[in-house]
Amino acid sequence: MYVNGEWLRDGPTFSVHNPATGETLGEVFDGNAEHAQQAIKAAEQAQDSWAGETAYKRSELLARAHGLMLERQAALANLMTREQGKPLKAAMNEVKYAADFLLWFAEEAKRIYGETIPSARADQRFLVHKQAVGVVAAITPWNYPISMLTRKLGPALAAGCTVVLKPAESTPLCAMAVFDILHEVGFPPGVANLVTTSDPKPIGDVFCTHPSVRKLTFTGSTAVGKHLAQAAAPQLKRVSMELGGHAPFIVFDDADPVHAAKGASLVKFLNTGQACISPNRIFVQRRILEPFLDTLQERVGKLRAGNGLDPANSIGPLINEAAIAKVDRQVQDAIAKGATLLSGGARLSDGELANGHFYGATLLSNISADMLIYREETFGPVAAVVPFDDDDDVIAMANDTRYGLAAYVYTQNLARALRTFEQLQFGIIGINDINPTSAAAPFGGMKESGLGREGAREGIEEYLETKLGGISI
Ligand code: ADP
């Protein structure tokens, strides 16, 4: 673990594995509750002096971290592919995206503006000041093992908060590589701390109950997010939650079905479907169902699964056995309830795939509301197509989920696009666009997909308190 500016490596360890090959990549420090307390103490001790640095100093360190991350892009991407599984090209993109957050928030650090407000009293002035919330505890997932860290570290450090971060147990090596960068560019001791562990619960408990932690930021499943938010509630800690999703992908009959199907295949199979904004229900208006399915089937058939280090492979492994079992359960349930299997539908274990967690790119049509896949997040390489007839019906169907993270709409009709944009209860909506994400744009969900937004101008607000001065003169 990395605490108070030093790497601590002596102690119990756990192994990290490559999900494509099963090989052991390394041994990592196995932190426990006491280590979390130690890291929080270091963060607490550094808090005042870090918040007291000028915004220019904080900005400069973040900008240097951005530069060093880009210098190391190829090595970081290679590590990510081996530890998490995504193809090298996607890993390169993720490192760039991760670095974007460091630069964006290096810039935002200098724009933490206050306000003066006119008073109804002639002898009074109002002064509004923004200041760091204090020590931040962060918990991050394995599916985007570098960018989900910088999306939290960037704004927290820019705002003047110190941080203790716990990465996912499958991807601690990527987290360590990020903290190597923070160390090398010279963040002061205690400002950013890392506790790796094979057992997240005791550390999560400390994060939620330690009085010095003023803010908890979490990205992961809705079930764990709810548990953490409840545990943090007795002390009214501030929380940001980026949780699960169940994105609808709506294709209206005025859209080009071939173009829409290409978009669906690109975004659905990104990261082997292991993304919270991955389309989970692809709604296609019946008049263009056939050309849409023909194109999607052709493209899905060409997706080759395998080790992400080989550029011929476009989809990598799933993260572990539990993920394979979950995907297969949803696929078999859908088939048993009447879905049509057009491609894939089974685990892949030929040759060297046998050592990894691979599932064939799958296309199902005739999905209906009684199937598990219609309700549960899949987090796997399964495109599930639901035919529809009427505009109003599809909006109701799309909104009929407890999730509210991302949605996608294909139409050439401006009125339809705007109406749908307004009616969908989701935080991120791609209109004829499959990548509505950027460090500059607010990312986050409605309903049970979360609380708060990351990235953008709003991202830094999550780490700032508003303080009012009322002054008699
Ligand atoms: P997933 O199902 O995608 O792995 P999780 O929500 O289980 O999502 O994991 C996201 C993050 O939450 C990881 O860092 C994981 O270690 C952490 N986590 C899981 N369970 C707990 C818990 N009870 N307390 C704190 N952190 C947890």
Boltz pocket constraint, residues with backbone or C-beta under 6 A from the ligand:
constraints:
  - pocket:
      binder: B
      contacts: [[A, 139], [A, 140], [A, 141], [A, 142], [A, 166], [A, 167], [A, 168], [A, 169], [A, 200], [A, 201], [A, 202], [A, 203], [A, 204], [A, 205], [A, 219], [A, 220], [A, 221], [A, 222], [A, 224], [A, 225], [A, 227], [A, 228]]
      max_distance: 6.0
